[in-house]
Amino acid sequence: MNIGIIGSGVSGLHLGLFLREHDIPVTMYAEKSAEQVAGGRLPNTVAHHHHTLERERALGVHHWDAGEYGYVCHHHCVVGTPAPAPLRFRGDFEEPSSIIDYRVYLPRLMVDYEERGGEIRIGAVAAEDLERLSGEHDLIVVAAGRDGIGAMFPRRADRSPYDKPQRRLSAGIYHGIAYSEPKGVGVHLSLGHGELLELPIFSREGFATALLFEAIPGGDLEVLADVRYDDDPHRFHAAVLEKVERHFPMLHERIDLGAFALQGPTDILQGALTPIVREDYLRLASGRYALAVGDAHCVVDPVNGQGANSASYSAWTIGEAILADYGFDERFCQRVAREREAFVLGVSDWTNMILNPQPHVVELIGAMSQNKALCDAYTENFNHPDRQWDALATPERTAAFIARHSAS
Amino acid sequence: MNIGIIGSGVSGLHLGLFLREHDIPVTMYAEKSAEQVAGGRLPNTVAHHHHTLERERALGVHHWDAGEYGYVCHHHCVVGTPAPAPLRFRGDFEEPSSIIDYRVYLPRLMVDYEERGGEIRIGAVAAEDLERLSGEHDLIVVAAGRDGIGAMFPRRADRSPYDKPQRRLSAGIYHGIAYSEPKGVGVHLSLGHGELLELPIFSREGFATALLFEAIPGGDLEVLADVRYDDDPHRFHAAVLEKVERHFPMLHERIDLGAFALQGPTDILQGALTPIVREDYLRLASGRYALAVGDAHCVVDPVNGQGANSASYSAWTIGEAILADYGFDERFCQRVAREREAFVLGVSDWTNMILNPQPHVVELIGAMSQNKALCDAYTENFNHPDRQWDALATPERTAAFIARHSAS
């Protein structure tokens, strides 16, 4: 048996490490070397929730103890409501989550993977290479991110409600922000303009804060997706601070204006993405199959911080199916699809809903501001996106969710 | 919340008891009272495998300790091969299974259910009653067996390969048969004529043996589905003994000819059934949903002894979904369908294959006769029908299954 993995992000590495734990030969096709990833531009700002950290522990790659590097809650702040002051409330996790700069995280796991006998081949893989690679492997897992080869998997219109980005993004790592107490992620919402996720990250230079601005197109925050640090750092900082002061008071009060600055010129990523769900698998001309995982399967907006967790969960599902099953035929692919469906589509449906929330979800957020048990349940469900979507899918379900967590 | 269960067989009772464990109001519509079931004709001959016994333990209704009442293996005997002598081989379970006469089992669980606050209403429920009952319950679970109201759920042609019975059946409880050593089920196969399952049962009169003849239409065993005990007990016994002597030597050698007899005139059931898979759920005119479970969802031939186990598994899945979820809408029904699919359809696909085995399955049985580890794996998979079907679905999968259990 030999498994080929195209891509070296979190899903590719978690699957590769899982397979090596079970002595299964794996070849990983990585676009960049560990050194290139470590020295590159900020690729994202990614939270790993408890279930993902548990998989890291099982693989022996939890190098950043969540008790030391992690955080324990979500601090919410909503401005722009009819209320006279911003709504501020907190939801606690049962176990900590953590955020490690992927330029620290991924290269370390690439080393782990190679030390355990995993093979890495560096270089781009194009769609036209897939048939040839399929001859070398019993199964190809496409974990190549949201661009390029992943596009071979057809879009599922039934699960892809958007045809363009719902947010314009600016993610950067900053100095000069004091952590909240208890240490948590700040979930800032400015109604009509967008969100700011304030993320306690462990970066290449140590502890810092990532700010991920999720600007609604046409809103007051959109400029942050356009203003270029490289053109004029002073103007860039001024623009960020102006928007933070106007929209995000729970962050502004913890900024040291004299120290506030982007960590470095490669610590900023601006752009936008269109959420999409693709088919789980493809039959190749060779008769073998290719499975999609991570962003090649399902791209979600980062507003809920779920993408990496969904990718890791999905990778694990594939790994367990490889161990248990007796072949890599269509039945195998259907099994993987069924086993990850509730989780991966829960992430996608929930995130798509949050981008343009229906009234019952707006009401839920209001109820959470008045009911800590409810907010804790919503927060803990960041580990259970299938359950989160169970609770959000219809007004009746959300009413039942609120009722369940409102009993004395 | 209030759940209505139509039917009082194993799936209805396991679900009802599960829900009462969690203080959920339940009304069960039973065609017969506990006394009527206890005094009636043999309804079936049903093995409960370890996973089903584990659910009984969790519910506190495991009244027949498997260590005392159960059995531990399958004794196989195949006649009619090119080999000079019958093939005889054994597969062991990791944990015991057991067979309790349902005229003992079901009435006792009906009492348990009522003692725990479950309501039972005695009387037949017809299809036209369903809409009215739906007004009284948040969810209707149809556990009413393979006739009558279950037929409201459309047949799934994609999973129902047969349009008529593949075996004609005679199930009876007999005295005068010594148990095998170790105590096990005898799986007797006479190529071209059919199977005999020799089942160590605990009956209304204590320990006895059920013989379930699975006669291929047109074969030498078919007479056993027609000969009537009530017409002439002597002729009936003579017919059974003649066929056992000719086709089933592993049983014949343990029969005490002087004591051999049907236990009593109601201890015999003859007939035939057509395997069928039906849709998981229906939307009623009320807007509420009805879920099918057990034989209302999926009828399998008894040749693998899987029907009750599948029904109980499915009932448990529904119970857990009721606890976890936030509504009884189509999403709820789809969740149940997804969560039981691999198991319930594994039972169905495996059993349908065994009735008319493809060459690779015949080869597997041959390999099992030479390889006890392989036969043990096949036997233990009576607890994991999803895995059994994983191993049988294609020739390539069966080859991989054999290879996995053939390594030194």
Chai-1 contact restraints between the chains, C-beta under 6 A:
chainA,res_idxA,chainB,res_idxB,connection_type,confidence,min_distance_angstrom,max_distance_angstrom,comment,restraint_id
A,D325,B,D390,contact,1.0,0.0,6.0,A-B,restraint_1
A,Y326,B,D390,contact,1.0,0.0,6.0,A-B,restraint_2
A,Y326,B,A391,contact,1.0,0.0,6.0,A-B,restraint_3
A,Y326,B,R397,contact,1.0,0.0,6.0,A-B,restraint_4
A,Y326,B,A400,contact,1.0,0.0,6.0,A-B,restraint_5
A,Y326,B,F401,contact,1.0,0.0,6.0,A-B,restraint_6
A,G327,B,E396,contact,1.0,0.0,6.0,A-B,restraint_7
A,G327,B,R397,contact,1.0,0.0,6.0,A-B,restraint_8
A,G327,B,A400,contact,1.0,0.0,6.0,A-B,restraint_9
A,R331,B,A393,contact,1.0,0.0,6.0,A-B,restraint_10
A,D390,B,D325,contact,1.0,0.0,6.0,A-B,restraint_11
A,D390,B,Y326,contact,1.0,0.0,6.0,A-B,restraint_12
A,A391,B,Y326,contact,1.0,0.0,6.0,A-B,restraint_13
A,A393,B,R331,contact,1.0,0.0,6.0,A-B,restraint_14
A,E396,B,G327,contact,1.0,0.0,6.0,A-B,restraint_15
A,R397,B,Y326,contact,1.0,0.0,6.0,A-B,restraint_16
A,R397,B,G327,contact,1.0,0.0,6.0,A-B,restraint_17
A,A400,B,Y326,contact,1.0,0.0,6.0,A-B,restraint_18
A,A400,B,G327,contact,1.0,0.0,6.0,A-B,restraint_19
A,F401,B,Y326,contact,1.0,0.0,6.0,A-B,restraint_20
